[in-house]
Amino acid sequence: MDAFQTMVKYYNTCENKDTNYQIIEYILKHIDTINNMAITQIAEETYVSKPTITRFIRKFGYKDYDDFKKSNYKNFNSSFRLTDNQMYVLEKEPKKFLDEYADSICDAINDFKNHFDYTKIDFLIDEMMSKECGIFAYNQPLNCAMEIQNDFFMKNKIIYVGESYSKQLEIAKSLTKNDLAIIMSNYGNYFSEYKEIKDILIQNNVPIILITLNYHSPQLLNFKDIIYLSSQPFTGVGSYPMKLFTEYLVRRLRVKYK
């Protein structure tokens, strides 16, 4: 998971008296205005020192306070993809929006069923079983990555997945040209969000397989392979095709490696 999700996970599991819990709660209560606050203001409002806030930021995978504010803005403003027209329909005609949204998800699932090259699954599984492998993702695809990781564990195979940016960075640095990096990104924009990781993988000549819905994904990185989950644009269906891909992959793994 990304830094924000890691922070929320901590909030959902630690005790209320924990200092980090109290800082997180303040941030969540002021999520829409936190980007306008100086680090000293947050320290004052949460009754801790500025160095405590700095340590807090680094603990949850942010590089510095500016990175924290930038990431917070991204999370606050991009939880889902809606055009202005879709927002209008959702506000004025909610039933129509629900019907159209459900239909688009069904269309995307059927497109996957009818056009996906399932032979790529066996190739991918064999590659993952035979090489040191790291899966890189954020937001919802990260949940899929962790599900895949868990099933490979059951086959005595370690697959590396980082739930924080710093852990993903560590994994990227450990991979070589003889290993494998898998990017799970609904719209193929992982590298624009995690540029440093991209640069490290390229510098180390790590073979990369991209799994994406975005059938216009750029070839500039000379991917080892791109596994497309759709044959046409589906920009508003979230992770449903990625989830179906994941469910099929882990089931195929179970019967392929008994």
C-alpha positions as CSV (number, residue, x, y, z in Angstrom):
1,M,0.0,0.0,0.0
2,D,1.1,3.6,-0.5
3,A,2.2,5.8,2.4
4,F,-1.3,7.2,3.0
5,Q,-2.9,3.7,3.1
6,T,-0.1,2.6,5.5
7,M,-0.9,5.5,7.7
8,V,-4.6,4.6,7.7
9,K,-3.8,1.0,8.5
10,Y,-1.8,2.1,11.5
11,Y,-4.7,4.3,12.6
12,N,-7.1,1.3,12.4
13,T,-4.9,-1.0,14.5
14,C,-3.0,1.0,17.1
15,E,-4.3,2.2,20.5
16,N,-5.9,5.6,20.9
17,K,-3.2,6.8,23.3
18,D,-0.4,6.3,20.8
19,T,1.2,9.6,19.7
20,N,1.1,8.6,16.0
21,Y,-2.6,7.7,16.3
22,Q,-3.3,11.2,17.6
23,I,-1.3,12.8,14.8
24,I,-3.1,10.7,12.1
25,E,-6.5,11.5,13.6
26,Y,-5.7,15.2,13.4
27,I,-4.6,14.8,9.8
28,L,-7.7,12.8,8.8
29,K,-10.0,15.4,10.5
30,H,-8.3,18.2,8.5
31,I,-7.7,16.2,5.3
32,D,-9.1,19.0,3.0
33,T,-6.9,21.7,4.6
34,I,-3.8,20.0,5.7
35,N,-1.9,21.0,2.6
36,N,-2.2,24.7,3.6
37,M,-0.6,24.1,7.0
38,A,3.0,24.5,8.0
39,I,4.7,21.6,9.7
40,T,5.0,23.8,12.8
41,Q,1.2,24.3,12.9
42,I,0.5,20.5,12.8
43,A,3.1,20.1,15.7
44,E,1.4,22.8,17.7
45,E,-2.1,21.4,17.1
46,T,-1.1,17.9,18.1
47,Y,1.0,19.0,21.1
48,V,4.2,17.5,19.8
49,S,7.5,18.9,18.6
50,K,8.5,19.6,15.0
51,P,11.1,16.8,15.0
52,T,8.3,14.4,16.1
53,I,6.3,15.3,13.0
54,T,9.4,14.9,10.8
55,R,9.9,11.4,12.3
56,F,6.2,10.6,11.8
57,I,6.4,11.6,8.1
58,R,9.4,9.4,7.5
59,K,8.0,6.5,9.5
60,F,5.1,6.2,7.0
61,G,7.2,6.4,3.9
62,Y,7.2,10.0,2.9
63,K,10.5,11.6,1.9
64,D,9.8,14.9,3.6
65,Y,7.0,17.3,4.5
66,D,6.6,18.5,0.9
67,D,6.2,14.9,-0.3
68,F,3.6,14.3,2.5
69,K,1.5,17.3,1.3
70,K,1.9,16.3,-2.4
71,S,0.8,12.7,-1.7
72,N,-2.0,13.8,0.5
73,Y,-3.3,16.1,-2.2
74,K,-3.1,13.2,-4.7
75,N,-5.1,10.9,-2.4
76,F,-7.7,13.5,-1.6
77,N,-8.3,14.4,-5.2
78,S,-8.0,11.1,-7.1
79,S,-9.9,8.5,-5.2
80,F,-12.0,7.8,-8.4
81,R,-12.1,8.9,-12.0
82,L,-15.2,10.8,-13.1
83,T,-15.7,13.3,-15.9
84,D,-17.6,16.5,-15.3
85,N,-20.6,15.0,-17.2
86,Q,-20.5,11.8,-15.0
87,M,-20.4,14.0,-11.9
88,Y,-23.5,15.9,-13.2
89,V,-25.4,12.6,-13.9
90,L,-24.4,11.2,-10.5
91,E,-25.8,14.3,-8.8
92,K,-28.9,14.8,-10.9
93,E,-29.8,11.2,-12.0
94,P,-28.2,8.8,-9.6
95,K,-30.1,5.7,-10.9
96,K,-29.0,6.4,-14.5
97,F,-25.4,6.7,-13.3
98,L,-25.6,3.4,-11.4
99,D,-27.0,1.7,-14.5
100,E,-24.3,3.1,-16.7
101,Y,-21.6,2.4,-14.3
102,A,-22.7,-1.2,-13.7
103,D,-23.0,-1.7,-17.5
104,S,-19.4,-0.4,-18.0
105,I,-18.1,-2.8,-15.5
106,C,-19.9,-5.7,-17.1
107,D,-18.6,-4.6,-20.5
108,A,-15.0,-4.5,-19.2
109,I,-15.4,-8.0,-17.6
110,N,-16.8,-9.5,-20.8
111,D,-14.1,-7.8,-22.9
112,F,-11.5,-9.5,-20.6
113,K,-13.3,-12.9,-20.9
114,N,-13.5,-12.6,-24.7
115,H,-10.2,-11.1,-25.6
116,F,-7.6,-12.0,-22.9
117,D,-4.8,-14.3,-24.0
118,Y,-5.0,-16.7,-21.1
119,T,-1.8,-18.5,-22.2
120,K,0.1,-15.5,-20.8
121,I,-1.0,-16.6,-17.4
122,D,1.0,-19.8,-17.6
123,F,4.0,-17.9,-18.9
124,L,3.8,-15.4,-16.1
125,I,3.5,-18.0,-13.4
126,D,6.5,-20.0,-14.7
127,E,8.6,-16.8,-14.9
128,M,7.6,-15.9,-11.3
129,M,8.4,-19.4,-10.0
130,S,11.8,-19.6,-11.7
131,K,13.2,-16.1,-10.8
132,E,13.5,-13.7,-8.0
133,C,10.4,-11.5,-8.5
134,G,9.1,-8.3,-7.1
135,I,5.6,-7.0,-7.7
136,F,5.1,-3.2,-7.7
137,A,1.7,-1.5,-7.3
138,Y,-0.2,1.1,-5.4
139,N,-3.8,1.7,-4.4
140,Q,-6.2,-1.1,-5.3
141,P,-3.8,-3.1,-7.5
142,L,-1.6,-3.4,-4.4
143,N,-4.3,-5.6,-2.8
144,C,-4.2,-7.8,-5.9
145,A,-0.4,-8.0,-5.6
146,M,-0.6,-9.1,-2.0
147,E,-3.2,-11.7,-2.8
148,I,-0.9,-13.2,-5.5
149,Q,2.0,-13.0,-3.0
150,N,0.1,-15.0,-0.5
151,D,-0.7,-17.8,-2.9
152,F,2.9,-18.1,-4.1
153,F,3.9,-18.4,-0.4
154,M,1.7,-21.5,-0.3
155,K,3.8,-22.9,-3.1
156,N,7.1,-22.3,-1.1
157,K,7.9,-19.4,-3.4
158,I,8.9,-15.9,-2.1
159,I,7.4,-13.0,-4.1
160,Y,8.4,-9.6,-2.9
161,V,5.7,-6.9,-2.4
162,G,6.3,-3.6,-0.7
163,E,3.3,-2.0,1.1
164,S,5.2,1.3,1.5
165,Y,7.2,3.4,-1.0
166,S,10.4,2.8,1.0
167,K,10.0,-1.0,0.9
168,Q,9.2,-0.9,-2.8
169,L,12.4,1.2,-3.3
170,E,14.4,-1.4,-1.3
171,I,13.0,-4.2,-3.5
172,A,13.8,-2.4,-6.7
173,K,17.4,-1.9,-5.6
174,S,17.8,-5.6,-4.9
175,L,16.6,-6.8,-8.3
176,T,19.1,-7.5,-11.2
177,K,18.9,-8.3,-14.9
178,N,18.4,-12.0,-14.0
179,D,15.3,-11.2,-11.9
180,L,11.8,-10.0,-12.7
181,A,9.8,-6.9,-11.9
182,I,6.0,-7.0,-12.4
183,I,4.1,-3.7,-12.4
184,M,0.3,-3.9,-11.7
185,S,-1.3,-0.6,-12.8
186,N,-4.8,-0.2,-13.9
187,Y,-4.0,2.6,-16.3
188,G,-0.3,2.1,-16.7
189,N,0.7,5.2,-14.8
190,Y,2.7,3.6,-12.0
191,F,6.0,4.9,-13.3
192,S,4.7,8.5,-13.4
193,E,3.9,8.2,-9.7
194,Y,7.1,6.3,-8.7
195,K,9.7,7.7,-10.9
196,E,12.7,6.8,-8.7
197,I,11.7,3.2,-8.7
198,K,11.4,3.3,-12.5
199,D,14.9,4.8,-12.8
200,I,16.4,2.1,-10.6
201,L,14.8,-0.8,-12.5
202,I,16.0,0.6,-15.8
203,Q,19.5,1.3,-14.5
204,N,19.7,-2.3,-13.2
205,N,18.4,-3.7,-16.5
206,V,15.6,-5.5,-14.7
207,P,13.1,-7.2,-17.0
208,I,9.7,-5.6,-16.5
209,I,6.2,-7.1,-17.2
210,L,3.4,-4.5,-17.1
211,I,-0.1,-5.6,-16.3
212,T,-2.6,-2.9,-17.2
213,L,-6.0,-2.0,-18.6
214,N,-4.5,0.8,-20.6
215,Y,-4.1,-0.5,-24.1
216,H,-2.2,2.7,-25.1
217,S,0.6,2.0,-22.6
218,P,3.9,3.4,-23.9
219,Q,6.6,1.0,-25.2
220,L,9.4,3.4,-24.3
221,L,10.7,1.3,-21.4
222,N,11.1,-1.8,-23.6
223,F,9.0,-4.0,-21.4
224,K,9.7,-7.7,-21.5
225,D,5.9,-8.0,-21.9
226,I,2.7,-6.0,-21.5
227,I,-0.3,-8.0,-20.4
228,Y,-3.4,-6.1,-21.5
229,L,-6.6,-6.7,-19.5
230,S,-8.7,-5.0,-22.1
231,S,-8.9,-4.5,-25.9
232,Q,-10.4,-1.1,-25.8
233,P,-10.5,1.9,-23.4
234,F,-12.2,1.3,-20.1
235,T,-11.2,4.3,-18.0
236,G,-13.9,4.3,-15.3
237,V,-14.2,0.7,-14.2
238,G,-11.6,0.7,-11.4
239,S,-9.9,-2.5,-10.5
240,Y,-12.5,-5.0,-11.5
241,P,-10.6,-6.5,-14.5
242,M,-7.4,-6.5,-12.4
243,K,-9.2,-8.4,-9.7
244,L,-10.6,-10.9,-12.2
245,F,-7.1,-11.4,-13.6
246,T,-5.7,-11.9,-10.1
247,E,-8.4,-14.5,-9.1
248,Y,-7.8,-16.4,-12.3
249,L,-4.0,-16.3,-11.9
250,V,-4.0,-17.7,-8.3
251,R,-6.4,-20.4,-9.3
252,R,-4.3,-21.4,-12.2
253,L,-1.2,-21.4,-10.0
254,R,-2.9,-23.9,-7.6
255,V,-3.6,-26.5,-10.3
256,K,-0.4,-25.9,-12.3
257,Y,1.9,-26.4,-9.3
258,K,0.2,-29.0,-7.1
